[in-house]
């Protein structure tokens, strides 16, 4: 299997994967969505809340606030050596929030959340939590733990993880009066027309919708849109909890672990 990085930044990763198949790509996608762990607030203790929002709504908003995650420093609660329902420093992080509106209405943002571990903080300081009117207060203590997406969506480290076949486009060699029509109908602006000839401007943008082939006035269309059956483009968009490349690496680790467990179970079955 060959992997080529097409695009990469702090949040997004797009790769081309060759010599692979659909079951492998789908397994990695499902693992990234449902089983790669990340941090999220699980419990909230309200000390004082005089805002208009109920305790449950604020707790829900805090739980859905993505937190930066250090997978090397913490364990899943069920795998931690403490075996305690309350957790310990190896599987739980304590965060506090103490906000008050003294002079007038103000919005409380995620940047006001204070963590005992400076590495485990909200991915953005600008996520609104609640709006306080004058003299209203919000004081609480929250506990974040590692979890997985199939338990609750707040533990999903990605906001998007998808793949598609690698497109393969064959353009006509001669001039054509209808090329501009094919280019204009493409929603992804894949094509460009020069000297009455259509050419591919951005191959990777093609989503294989076939609108250009249908719009071609010539039947059969000399414009062919196909795909490579063993090549894929995979896109991962992280919530910010983990770098996208770390999400992919963890998904690969989990796949290897599950395959080994499956093999051991087969060997353990009586003949």
C-alpha positions as CSV (number, residue, x, y, z in Angstrom):
1,X,0.0,0.0,0.0
2,X,1.3,3.5,-0.9
3,X,0.3,6.7,0.8
4,X,0.8,10.2,-0.5
5,X,0.0,13.3,1.5
6,X,-2.0,15.7,-0.6
7,X,-2.9,18.3,2.0
8,X,-2.0,18.8,5.6
9,X,-2.4,21.4,8.4
10,X,-3.4,21.5,12.0
11,X,-7.0,20.5,11.4
12,X,-7.2,18.8,7.9
13,X,-5.4,15.9,6.4
14,X,-6.0,14.6,2.8
15,X,-4.1,11.6,1.5
16,X,-4.1,9.4,-1.6
17,X,-4.0,5.7,-0.8
18,X,-3.1,3.2,-3.5
19,X,-3.2,-0.6,-3.6
20,X,-6.0,-0.7,-1.0
21,X,-9.6,-1.8,-1.1
22,X,-13.0,-0.6,0.2
23,X,-13.1,-2.8,3.4
24,X,-9.8,-1.4,4.6
25,X,-10.7,2.2,3.9
26,X,-14.1,1.8,5.6
27,X,-12.6,0.1,8.6
28,X,-10.2,3.0,9.1
29,X,-13.0,5.5,8.6
30,X,-15.2,3.8,11.2
31,X,-12.4,3.4,13.7
32,X,-11.5,7.2,13.4
33,X,-15.1,8.1,14.0
34,X,-16.1,5.6,16.7
35,X,-13.1,4.2,18.5
36,X,-10.1,6.6,18.6
37,X,-10.3,8.1,22.1
38,X,-10.2,11.8,23.0
39,X,-10.9,14.0,26.1
40,X,-14.4,15.4,26.9
41,X,-16.1,16.7,30.0
42,X,-18.1,13.8,31.5
43,X,-19.2,15.2,34.9
44,X,-20.0,18.7,36.1
45,X,-20.5,19.8,39.8
46,X,-22.5,23.1,39.9
47,X,-21.4,25.3,42.9
48,X,-23.5,28.3,41.9
49,X,-25.6,29.0,38.8
50,X,-27.9,32.1,38.8
51,X,-27.9,32.3,34.9
52,X,-31.1,31.8,32.9
53,X,-29.9,28.4,31.6
54,X,-30.5,25.2,33.7
55,X,-27.6,23.2,35.1
56,X,-28.2,20.4,32.6
57,X,-28.0,22.7,29.5
58,X,-24.7,24.2,30.7
59,X,-23.3,20.8,31.4
60,X,-24.3,19.6,27.9
61,X,-22.6,22.6,26.3
62,X,-19.4,22.0,28.3
63,X,-19.5,18.3,27.3
64,X,-19.6,19.2,23.6
65,X,-16.7,21.7,24.0
66,X,-13.7,19.9,22.3
67,X,-10.6,19.6,24.5
68,X,-7.0,19.2,23.4
69,X,-6.0,15.6,24.2
70,X,-2.8,14.0,25.3
71,X,-3.2,10.3,24.6
72,X,0.2,9.4,26.0
73,X,-0.4,10.8,29.4
74,X,-3.9,9.4,30.2
75,X,-5.7,6.1,30.1
76,X,-9.3,5.2,29.4
77,X,-11.2,4.9,32.7
78,X,-11.9,1.2,32.2
79,X,-8.2,0.5,31.6
80,X,-6.8,2.7,34.4
81,X,-5.0,1.0,37.2
82,X,-6.9,2.9,39.8
83,X,-10.1,1.0,39.0
84,X,-12.1,3.8,40.7
85,X,-15.4,5.2,39.5
86,X,-14.2,8.6,40.6
87,X,-10.9,8.4,38.6
88,X,-7.4,9.5,39.4
89,X,-4.7,11.8,37.9
90,X,-4.0,9.2,35.3
91,X,-7.5,9.0,33.8
92,X,-9.2,12.3,34.9
93,X,-8.6,16.0,34.5
94,X,-10.3,18.6,36.7
95,X,-11.4,21.9,35.2
96,X,-13.0,24.9,36.9
97,X,-15.0,27.9,35.8
98,X,-15.8,30.9,38.0
99,X,-17.5,33.8,36.1
100,X,-19.6,36.7,37.2
101,X,-21.3,39.6,35.5
102,X,-20.6,42.7,37.6
103,X,-21.2,45.7,35.4
104,X,-23.7,44.4,32.8
105,X,-24.5,41.5,30.5
106,X,-21.6,39.5,29.4
107,X,-20.9,36.2,27.6
108,X,-18.8,33.5,29.3
109,X,-16.4,31.8,26.9
110,X,-14.4,28.6,26.9
111,X,-11.2,30.6,27.4
112,X,-12.3,31.2,31.0
113,X,-12.2,27.5,31.8
114,X,-9.1,26.7,34.0
115,X,-7.6,23.3,33.7
116,X,-5.3,21.6,36.2
117,X,-3.3,20.4,33.2
118,X,-2.4,23.2,30.8
119,X,-2.2,20.6,28.0
120,X,-5.9,19.7,28.4
121,X,-7.8,22.9,27.5
122,X,-10.6,23.8,25.1
123,X,-9.3,23.9,21.5
124,X,-10.7,27.4,21.1
125,X,-11.0,30.3,23.6
126,X,-14.0,31.7,21.8
127,X,-16.7,29.0,22.3
128,X,-19.7,30.6,24.1
129,X,-20.9,28.8,27.2
130,X,-23.6,31.0,28.6
131,X,-24.7,34.7,28.7
132,X,-24.9,36.3,32.2
133,X,-27.0,39.3,33.1
134,X,-25.8,41.8,35.7
135,X,-25.1,40.2,39.1
136,X,-25.5,36.7,37.8
137,X,-22.8,34.1,38.5
138,X,-21.6,30.8,37.3
139,X,-19.2,28.7,39.3
140,X,-18.6,25.0,38.7
141,X,-16.1,22.2,38.7
142,X,-15.9,19.8,35.8
143,X,-14.1,16.4,35.2
144,X,-12.9,15.3,31.8
145,X,-12.1,11.8,30.8
146,X,-11.0,9.8,27.8
147,X,-13.8,8.2,25.8
148,X,-14.8,6.9,22.4
149,X,-17.2,8.1,19.8
150,X,-19.5,5.0,19.8
151,X,-20.3,5.8,23.5
152,X,-21.1,9.5,22.8
153,X,-20.5,11.9,19.9
154,X,-18.6,14.3,22.3
155,X,-15.8,11.8,22.2
156,X,-15.4,11.9,18.5
157,X,-11.9,13.4,17.6
158,X,-13.0,14.2,14.0
159,X,-15.8,16.3,12.7
160,X,-15.5,14.6,9.3
161,X,-13.8,11.5,8.0
162,X,-14.6,10.3,4.5
163,X,-13.0,8.6,1.5
164,X,-13.8,8.4,-2.3
165,X,-12.4,6.6,-5.3
166,X,-9.4,8.3,-7.0
167,X,-11.0,9.8,-10.1
168,X,-9.8,9.0,-13.6
169,X,-10.9,11.4,-16.4
170,X,-10.4,11.0,-20.1
171,X,-11.0,14.2,-22.2
172,X,-11.7,14.3,-25.9
173,X,-8.6,15.1,-28.1
174,X,-10.4,17.2,-30.7
175,X,-12.4,20.4,-30.5
176,X,-16.0,20.4,-29.5
177,X,-18.8,23.0,-29.5
178,X,-20.3,21.7,-26.3
179,X,-17.2,21.6,-24.1
180,X,-18.1,24.9,-22.3
181,X,-21.5,23.4,-21.3
182,X,-19.8,20.4,-19.7
183,X,-17.3,22.6,-17.9
184,X,-20.0,25.0,-16.6
185,X,-22.3,22.3,-15.2
186,X,-19.5,20.8,-13.0
187,X,-20.2,21.8,-9.4
188,X,-16.5,21.4,-8.4
189,X,-15.1,23.4,-11.3
190,X,-12.9,20.5,-12.4
191,X,-12.6,21.6,-16.0
192,X,-11.2,24.5,-18.0
193,X,-11.9,25.2,-21.7
194,X,-9.1,26.6,-23.9
195,X,-9.3,26.9,-27.6
196,X,-12.6,25.0,-27.8
197,X,-11.0,22.0,-26.0
198,X,-11.8,20.9,-22.5
199,X,-9.0,20.0,-20.1
200,X,-8.8,18.9,-16.4
201,X,-8.0,21.8,-14.1
202,X,-8.3,20.0,-10.7
203,X,-8.6,16.2,-10.9
204,X,-8.8,15.6,-7.2
205,X,-11.8,17.9,-6.8
206,X,-14.0,15.5,-8.9
207,X,-16.6,13.8,-6.9
208,X,-17.7,11.4,-9.7
209,X,-21.2,12.9,-10.0
210,X,-21.2,12.4,-13.8
211,X,-23.1,15.6,-14.5
212,X,-20.5,16.6,-17.1
213,X,-21.0,13.3,-19.0
214,X,-24.8,13.6,-18.9
215,X,-24.6,17.3,-20.1
216,X,-22.4,16.4,-23.1
217,X,-24.4,17.0,-26.3
218,X,-22.5,14.1,-28.1
219,X,-23.9,10.6,-27.5
220,X,-21.9,8.6,-26.6
221,X,-19.9,11.2,-24.8
222,X,-16.2,11.4,-25.6
223,X,-15.7,12.7,-22.1
224,X,-15.2,9.7,-19.8
225,X,-15.3,9.9,-16.0
226,X,-14.1,6.7,-14.2
227,X,-12.3,5.8,-11.1
228,X,-9.3,3.6,-10.0
229,X,-10.7,0.6,-8.2
230,X,-7.7,0.2,-5.9
231,X,-6.9,3.9,-5.2
232,X,-8.7,6.3,-2.8
233,X,-8.6,9.8,-1.5
234,X,-9.2,10.0,2.3
235,X,-10.1,13.2,4.1
236,X,-9.9,13.7,7.8
237,X,-11.0,16.9,9.6
238,X,-10.1,17.0,13.3
239,X,-12.1,18.8,16.0
240,X,-8.8,20.0,17.3
241,X,-8.7,17.4,20.0
242,X,-6.0,15.5,18.2
243,X,-3.9,16.2,15.1
244,X,-5.5,14.5,12.1
245,X,-2.3,12.4,11.4
246,X,-2.5,11.1,15.0
247,X,-6.1,10.2,14.5
248,X,-5.1,8.1,11.5
249,X,-2.2,6.5,13.3
250,X,-4.4,5.5,16.2
251,X,-7.0,4.1,13.8
252,X,-4.3,1.9,12.2
253,X,-3.1,0.7,15.7
254,X,-6.7,-0.2,16.7
255,X,-7.3,-2.1,13.4
256,X,-4.1,-4.1,14.0
257,X,-5.1,-4.8,17.6
258,X,-8.6,-6.0,16.6
259,X,-7.3,-8.2,13.9
260,X,-4.9,-9.9,16.3
261,X,-7.7,-10.4,18.8
262,X,-9.8,-11.9,16.1
263,X,-7.1,-14.2,15.1
264,X,-6.5,-15.4,18.7
265,X,-10.3,-16.1,19.1
266,X,-10.3,-18.2,15.9
267,X,-7.3,-20.2,17.2
268,X,-9.0,-20.7,20.6
269,X,-12.1,-22.2,19.0
270,X,-12.3,-26.0,19.4
271,X,-11.7,-27.9,16.2
